[in-house]
């Protein structure tokens, strides 16, 4: 049997995707999905894959609503989100607190992980009362049973968040990729701000992890540790390439800089090395009304992986 697996090609999982690393006893069949987030939706709503990459907050929300999959502490994507908060270049918004009582767009759904981290920055670093803002989402939520708070509304159809921002109908947007010259990050020098938060507070946000269907875990209890170790070995090979100076794209450059500044693995896998950032993210998810209450971290990950690190 081969286990249908969805994950996006990137440096740290290259060896899993090209088949040079295989979970021992559990060969994978790689699924194709043109837009990764659509794969997330298929997994959340239809359990479409045996193993799947998944956005962190989507996972937390899905678990709270009874979706039958369980995470492995394999954290495939990390990043800094100070540059995700955008405003008009010619506008009057220059600080987070100026967004009090305003309308702010959020790319796709309110529960999207980049949006959560972006709002967290506005909250913890900028002092913004998040409940005072009307959050305007451009899509719906992967978790269909989630009910957003009253201050979350949908954008009008047929118009992008950038269009609404430029027209003055939004005062900021979070999580939109754009090269529009009329739009600029709210936070000056966002790259420097992200690394400053890493140095000063240890803030190193996680965006994606890996989940396995509960039915698969029940039938094959050994698969969790085997998949963890395969992804960990693939990542170790990637980090060695970074150490040797092999850098091919923007993600590589970011991870290489983390490696250079900290001297540590820029993509640590395992629960314990990531406990603090996971607890921080969960706290933000509760404060932002995505989760009803925090969950014990040990209950979120397959038991056989709780003591693993890689």
N, C-alpha and C positions, 0 to 999 in steps of 0.2 A: 504493500500500500504506500502511496505517496501522499503527502499532506499539503493541501493547497494553501499557498502562502502569498500574502500581499506585502510587499515592502518596496519603497522607492530606491532606485539605484543612487548610491552615494558612497563616499570613500570608505566609511566604516563598515558597510555591509557588502562591499564589492566581492569578497571571497565567498560569501554565502550565495550571492546571485550568480556568480560564474561557476559555481559548483566545486570550487577547489576546497571548500570547507562544507561538510555535511553533518547535521546532527546524527550522532552515532545511533544507528538502528532506526532512524526516522527520516528517510529521504523526503525532500521537499519538491513540490511542483509549483513553480513560480507563476502567479497570476499576473495578468496584464491589466492595467487600469490607467487610462490616459490622464485622468485627473485624480490624484491620490485621495483628496478629500471625498470624492464620490465613492471611493472604496471604503472609506471610514463609514459613510452612511449605509452602504450595503452590509457592512459587518454589524453595525449597531442595530439595524432594522431587520436584517434577514439572516444574520450569522453566515454570511456568504463564504467565508474562508475558515480553514482550520486554525491558521496562525495569521495574525495581521498586525502590521504597524498601526498605531492608533494615537490620536492626539490625547494628551494627558487629561485635560479637563473633560473632554468628551468621555473618556473612560470613567472618571469619577462620577460624572452625571449618569452615565449608563448603568453603572453598578448600583447607584442609589435607586434606580428605577427597575432593577431586577433583570437586566440583560445578562444572559448566561455566558459570560466569558471572564477570564481572570488574567491579570497582568503578570508578566515576568519583569524583573528589575533591569531591563535592557533599555537604556535611554538613548535612542538613536539620534535625536535632534535636540540641540541646545542652542541658545542664542541670547542676544541682548536686544531689548525692545524699546530703548529710549528713542530710537529713530522711527518707531511705528506711529507716533502721535504727530499728526500733520495739521497745519493751519494755513490760511492764506498768507502769502508773502506780504501783501499790502494791507493786511487786516490789523486789528487792534489787539488781538490776543497774543500776549507775550509770556504769560505765566499760567500755571494750572488753576489757581484760585479764580482767575477771570472766567473760567468755564462754569462757575456756580450759576445754576438756574438756566444754563444754555442747553443747546441741542448738539450732541456729538455722535457722529456716525461710527458704526462698528462693522467691519467687513464680514460678510456672511452672517453667522448667528451670534447672539449675545454670549453663548458659552464657548466660543472659539478661544483656544488657549492664548493666542497672541493678544486678543482683546482683554483677557483676564490679566495678563502681565502688564499690558499698557495701562489699564485702569489702576492696577496696583501701584505703578510708578506715580500716577497722578495723585493717588491717595497718600502713599507713604513718603514720597519725596516732595510732592507739591502741595499737600495739605488740602486737596479738594474733597468736599463732601460728595461722594459718588451718588448718594441718594437724591441729591438736589438736581442732578443732570437728567435730561431726557435722552436715552440711548436709542439711536435709530439704526436698526440692523438692516442690512441689504438682502438677507436671505432668512431662512428658517433654521431650526435647530436639528441636528442629527438625531437627538433623542426626542422622539415625537411626543412622549408623555410629559416632558418638561414644560412647566408653566412659568413663563417669565414674569418678573415683577411689573407692577403697573407703570413704572417709568421707562419701560422698554416698548418701543413701537416699531413698526415696519416702514421702510422707505417707500415712497411712491414708485410704482412700476414704471419701467422705461427710462429711468434716470439713474446715473451712477452717483455714488457718494461724492466723488470729486466734482461732478456737475453741481450737486447740491451745495458743496462747500464753496465753490467759486461764485455761486449765485447768492451766497449769504444766507441760505436756508439751513445750513449747518455751520457751527463755529469751529469745529475740529473733526478729524476722522482718525480712526485707529485701524491699522493693519492693511492698508491699501498700498499695493505696489504701483508707483507712478513715477514718471520722469517729467511731469508737468512743471514748467518753470514758474508757474504762478503759485506753487505749493511748496512749503518748506517745513522741516521738523520744528515742533514747538520748542524742543530742548536743543540749545546750541551745542555743536560738537557732540552729537549723540554717541558716536563711537567711543570717544574719550569718557563720556558720562557712564557708559556701560562698564568699561573696564575700571573706572573709579569705584563703581558699586561693587565690583568683584573684589578689588583690593581692600576696600574699607569695610564691607559688610558680608563678603563672601557670597554675594548674590550672583548666581550662575544659573539662569532659568532653564528648566527642562520643558520641551514642547511635545516630544513624541516618545512613546514606549512601545512594547510588543504585548499583544494579548493572544490567548489561546482559548478556543471554545471549551466550555466546561465539560461537554460530552466527550471531547477528545481527551481531556485530562483524566476523566473518570475511567475511560477505557484503557488509557496508556499512561499511568502515573509517572513513568520515567521520561516522558517527552519534555516536560518542563525544564528539567536540568540539562537535557541533551540540547535543546534549542538554545538555552541560555549560553552554554559553553560554545556552541558553534558561532553565535553572534559575537561572543567575547573574543574568540580566537580571530575572527575576521577583523574585529576592531583593533586587536593588538598588532596585527600586520599593518593596518592603516597608520597607527601611531608611530610605528617604526619608520614608515615612509615619511611621515611628518618630521621625525627626528633627523632623518637624512637630508631634509630640505626639499622634498618633493611636494610641491604646492601647485594645484591645477586650477582652483577656482576660489570664489569668495569665501565659501564655507571652510575650505582648507586653510585659507589665510587666517580666518578667525580662530580656528582650533590651534593653528601653529602659534598664534600670538598668545593664547591662553597657556599653551605648553611653555613658551619662552618666559612668560611673566611669572608663572607659578612653579615651573619645574616639575609639574605633576601631570598625570594622564588627563588630557582635556575632555575625555569621554568616559568617566568612571561608571562601570556597571555594578549593580548590587544595591541592596537596600541601605546598608549602614553608611556608605560614603555619600549617600544622597538624602539621608533622613532629614536634615535641616531644610533643604530647599523643597522637599516634598511637603513637609509640615507647613512651610510658609505658603506654598501654593494652595494647600487645602484651606488655610486660614483665609486667604483672599477669596476663595470660592464660596466660603460660608458668608463672609461679609458682603459679597456681591450677590447674594441670594441665588446662587447656583446649587449649593448643597444646603440641606436643612441643618446638618450638624457635622462636625469632623468625624472621621472614621479612623480607627486604629490602623496604622500603616501595615502591620503584620497581616491584617485581614484582607488587604488589597492584592497581595502577591501569592503566587503558588507556594504552598508550604515548603516544597523541596528546594526552592530557590532562596529562602530567607537568609541563609548563611553563606550564599555564594557571592563572590566578588570577581570581577574580571576586567 
